[in-house]
Amino acid sequence: MKHIIEQNKKYIKAVIRKLTGSNNEDIEQEVYIKTWQNLPKYKEQGKLKQWICMLTANICRDYFRSKSFKTGLKEVS
């Protein structure tokens, strides 16, 4: 698992930065956890890198829908 994370870390960070505009370490940690949890479900239909990047994008979208993100927006306003 460690080698999978090391090989894809820069792609994970790039997707997070592109979608959130920052280096969100909480999202990055969530990606590592979800990758570990869902790796047995991965079917080698495509590249592992693409699967992890899609997983990262989905986690970013979930973050924007989350209550904690919306609460943070209200505090800034």
Backbone as a ProteinNet text record, in pm:
[ID]
protein_1_A
[PRIMARY]
MKHIIEQNKKYIKAVIRKLTGSNNEDIEQEVYIKTWQNLPKYKEQGKLKQWICMLTANICRDYFRSKSFKTGLKEVS
[TERTIARY]
82.8	0	87.5	197	284.3	338.4	377.3	432.3	324.8	199.3	89.9	72.7	75.9	62.1	179.8	300.4	419.1	417.5	372.9	368.4	263.8	157.9	45.7	28.1	115.7	102.8	96.5	181.6	182.1	52.5	-5.7	-132.3	-247.4	-245	-347.2	-342.2	-222.6	-207.1	-250	-219.4	-255.5	-407	-476.4	-622.5	-684.2	-635.6	-688	-665.4	-545.9	-512.7	-599.8	-622.8	-703	-849	-903.6	-1045.6	-1076.4	-981.3	-1008.8	-933.9	-830.9	-751.9	-649.5	-631.5	-533.4	-479.6	-378.8	-323.6	-394	-508.3	-589	-543	-472.1	-415.2	-522.4	-634.8	-743.3	-801.5	-821.4	-871.8	-768.7	-642.4	-536.6	-536.4	-548.6	-553.7	-677	-790.1	-912.7	-894.6	-822	-794.6	-713.2	-613.2	-530.7	-614.2	-701.6	-787.2	-883	-949.1	-1045.8	-976.7	-855.8	-780.8	-753.9	-708.3	-679.1	-805.7	-918.8	-1043.9	-1100.5	-1087.6	-1151.4	-1059.8	-933.7	-840.6	-885.3	-942.8	-990.4	-1102.2	-1174.2	-1283.4	-1233.1	-1109	-1052.9	-1042.1	-1104	-1095.8	-1005.6	-909.4	-807.3	-862.1	-966	-1023.1	-953.7	-891.5	-819	-692.4	-626.8	-504.2	-537.6	-455.7	-474	-467.4	-378.6	-364.1	-495.7	-562.5	-689.9	-796.4	-798.1	-893.7	-872.4	-746.5	-715.6	-749.9	-723.3	-757.3	-908.4	-984	-1129.7	-1179.1	-1121.1	-1154.3	-1125.5	-1012.7	-975.1	-1075.9	-1114.9	-1213.4	-1346.4	-1388.4	-1513.6	-1505.7	-1392.8	-1375.2	-1376.5	-1318.3	-1322.1	-1466.6	-1543	-1684.3	-1762.4	-1735.3	-1800.8	-1765.8	-1641.6	-1597.6	-1678	-1699.9	-1775.5	-1922.5	-1974.2	-2112.1	-2123.9	-2011.7	-2012.2	-2059.4	-2108	-2156.4	-2041.1	-1924.1	-1810.3	-1765.9	-1769.9	-1734.3	-1835.8	-1964	-2069.9	-2067.8	-2037.3	-2026.5	-1910	-1799.1	-1682.4	-1713.2	-1794.6	-1834.2	-1916.9	-2004.9	-2089.4	-2005.9	-1903.3	-1817.7	-1735.9	-1695.3	-1616.1	-1703.2	-1827.8	-1918.3	-1951.3
-119.1	0	125.7	119.7	236.8	277.9	180.9	213.9	273.8	232.4	289	436.9	467.7	607.8	690.9	639.4	713.2	739.9	642.1	659	760.7	777.6	861	987.4	1011.2	1125.4	1258.9	1277.1	1404.6	1425.8	1317.1	1328.3	1361.3	1298.4	1325	1471.3	1519.5	1660	1755.2	1720.8	1806.9	1815.4	1704.2	1704.6	1786.4	1766.6	1842.8	1991.2	2028.9	2170.3	2229.4	2153.8	2203.1	2223.7	2129.6	2137.2	2225.1	2236.3	2315.3	2447.9	2460.5	2583	2589.3	2477.9	2476.1	2334.4	2323.3	2192.4	2146.3	2085.3	2043.7	1906.1	1905.1	1780.6	1686.5	1741.1	1655.9	1572.9	1636.7	1564.6	1461.7	1500	1408	1282.4	1299.6	1185.2	1099.4	1164.3	1091.4	1007.1	1060.4	985.7	860.1	872.8	757.3	650.1	693.4	598.9	528.7	607.4	550	458.9	494.5	409.1	274	277.7	154.7	71	136.9	65.2	4.7	76.6	35.1	-38.3	-52.2	-118.6	-260.1	-337.4	-471	-465.6	-354.5	-339.6	-296.5	-251.1	-202.9	-318.7	-298.7	-397.5	-339.7	-410.7	-360	-333	-250.1	-212.1	-89.3	-13.7	105.8	116.7	229	249.9	283.1	234	259.9	409.7	479.3	624.5	695.6	657.3	719.3	690.1	569.4	531.4	614.5	631.3	709.3	856.9	909.9	1049.7	1071.2	975.1	985	977.7	890.9	880.5	1013.1	1073.7	1203	1310.7	1316.4	1415.3	1395.9	1272.9	1245.8	1289.4	1268.1	1310.2	1462.8	1530.8	1677.9	1726.1	1663	1700.5	1676.8	1566	1538.1	1644.6	1690.6	1795.2	1923.5	1961.7	2083.9	2070.5	1948.9	1926.1	1909.3	1897.1	1866.5	1983.5	1949	2049.4	2137.4	2078.5	2156	2262.2	2231.6	2330.4	2442.5	2407.9	2508.3	2594.7	2537.9	2614.6	2712.6	2668	2755.6	2872.8	2852.1	2960.8	3065.9	3022.8	3115.9	3199.9	3139	3212.3	3319.3	3294.3	3389.1	3507.1	3481.6	3586.4	3677
0	0	0	75.6	85.5	-51.8	-132.7	-265.4	-356.4	-339.4	-419.6	-385.4	-256.4	-212.9	-263.5	-247	-290.7	-441.5	-519.7	-665.2	-709	-630.9	-673.2	-591.3	-497.5	-406.6	-480.9	-580.7	-652.2	-730.5	-781.6	-854.6	-758.8	-643.3	-541.3	-499.9	-469.5	-429.6	-541.4	-664.7	-778.2	-795	-781.3	-794.7	-681.8	-560.8	-446	-466.5	-508.3	-530.5	-640.8	-747.1	-858.6	-818.1	-741.9	-707.9	-587	-492.7	-371.9	-368.3	-448.8	-448.9	-337.5	-265.3	-157.3	-138.4	-54	-18	109	96.2	209.7	257.4	369.8	420.6	475	521.6	570.6	455.9	342.6	225.7	180.2	181.1	139.4	227	358.2	448.6	422.3	393.8	361.5	235.3	138.9	15.2	46.9	132.2	166.3	236.6	326.4	399.2	302.7	217	122.9	21	-19.2	-112.2	-46.1	77.1	150.1	167.8	203.4	225.9	97	-13.6	-138.3	-235.6	-204.2	-295.2	-332.8	-241	-281.7	-386.7	-394.2	-490.9	-628.8	-634.6	-761.2	-859.9	-974.2	-1081.1	-1189.4	-1231.5	-1322.5	-1462.6	-1469.2	-1598.2	-1655.2	-1570.6	-1612.2	-1530.2	-1542.4	-1466.1	-1321.6	-1231.8	-1089.3	-1060.7	-1130.3	-1111.5	-1141.2	-1247.2	-1283	-1178.4	-1127.4	-1024.6	-898.2	-858.1	-738.4	-760.1	-877.6	-906.6	-905.3	-954.4	-950.3	-806.1	-728.5	-587	-516.6	-547.5	-489.5	-527.1	-653.4	-698.5	-626.7	-607.8	-536.9	-391.2	-327.6	-188.7	-179.3	-276.7	-280.1	-294.2	-380.2	-396.7	-268.2	-202.8	-74.4	28.3	25.7	118	97.3	-26.8	-53.9	-14.4	-12	31.1	181.9	250.3	392.6	477.5	593.3	688.7	737.7	759.1	809.3	708.9	580.1	478	476.3	479.1	475.4	600.3	715.4	839.4	830.2	773.1	754.5	663.5	561.9	472.5	544.5	630.2	705.4	799.9	860.6	952.1	880.5	757.8	680.8	637.5	602.1	556.5	665.4
[MASK]
+++++++++++++++++++++++++++++++++++++++++++++++++++++++++++++++++++++++++++++

